[in-house]
Amino acid sequence: MEYRGSCDVVRCRCRCSGVFAVHGEYKVPGGKLVVVDLDVVDGRLSGVRLSGDFFLEPDEALEAINGALTGAPVDADGEELARRVRSGLPEGARLGGFDADAVAVAVRRALSRASDWSDHEWWLVHDGPQTPLMHMALDQVLAEEVGAGRRAPTLRFWEWAAPSVIIGSFQSVRNEVDLEGAQRHGIEVVRRITGGGAMFVEPGNTVTYSLYVPASLVAGMSFGESYAFLDDWVLGVLRELGLNVWYQPLNDIASDAGKIGGAAQKRLASGAVLHHVTMSYSIDADKMGEVLRVGKEKLSDKGVASAKKRVDPLRRQTGLAREVVIDRLIGGFRDRFGLVEGPVTDAERVRAQELIESKFATREWLLRVP
């Protein structure tokens, strides 16, 4: 399949003599859509027009927000924009489904020419089982290809050919992994390019997916805001499966029955964002405890007494087979944004194998933090 790139997503109606108009949208995770149209005149916001499906009382508060933002410099950061909104609100104003920070994000997305999910064609990769090292390499290769414009933004679901412990880019091997326990159970230890904590996986026990997206999709957002934004769709699908779930900053997917999964992210120099999530389906918690070193501070922070209690499998909460859960997630994404098959190409797989040999399989990479 050839990818020709998406159309120009810059929403600029006129640009002459220092005057131009822009449009920005931000769907608040778990909340409402916030839309901002505005003009930029000589480096300042003008003609600000806020809209959306949110709730706002009293009616005059809408024009108050528009007026508060008018005159702000185009280089104002989110904190300054949100402060302007809050200070301009009439006393007793009530905002439902959004807040001042959400308005600030919508403004920054307008000014940075952010794209939206619907501006892109989305490709799906759901290959057969891959080795842990191949998964690490594919994450880097596919993200780089999206950044270079040779691949459409892509959703990839992982299947595992062997058990593994995957540590974050900045984690210490000796602090996170019991290497004797891993060797005893035949579990390979690998290091990924994203930060975050260690993952324990065996074939069939997790649901893991990666998103490879252009930086324009999260333009105008802070690092933390982009986490919740990129996973809002999966929360929606999980709720459709009957789960009461929410996003727990910075990077956890939580439910009223406990933590379900966690996310990690990396911004690449190529202009792409790699965002991936691992959710527990049916973890062997005893084995996990023998290969991962779970410190007392982490357990205390989670408010639990043992590693086993930290695992909350999707199987128990949904009652569905893992394959069905994945099919529902794929279907939910397709219904929201569209999705077509975009398998890994021969050239991408060759590049991934080269990266395995030159980087991911080397002791230098694995032990970059001993």
Buried (B, 14 or more C-beta within 10 A) or exposed (E): EEBEEBEEBEBEEEEEEEEBBBBBBBBBBBBBBBBBBBBBBEEEBBEBBBBBEBEBEEEEBBBBBBEBBBEBEBEBEBEEBBBBBBEBBEEEBEBEBBBBBBBBBBBBBBBBBBBBBEBBBBBBBBBEEBBBBBBBBBBBBBBBBBBEBBBBBBBBBBBBEBBBBBBBBEBBBEEBBBEEBBEEBEBBBBBBBBEBBBBBBBEBBBBBBBBBBBBBBBBBBBEEBBBBBBBBBBBBBBBEBEBEBBBBEEBBBBBEEBBBBBBBBBBBEBBBBBBBBBBBBBBBBEBBBBBBBBEEEEBEEBEBEEBBBBBBBBBEBBEBEBEEBBBBBBEBBBEBBEBEEBBBBEEBBEBBBEBBEEBBBEEEBBEBBE
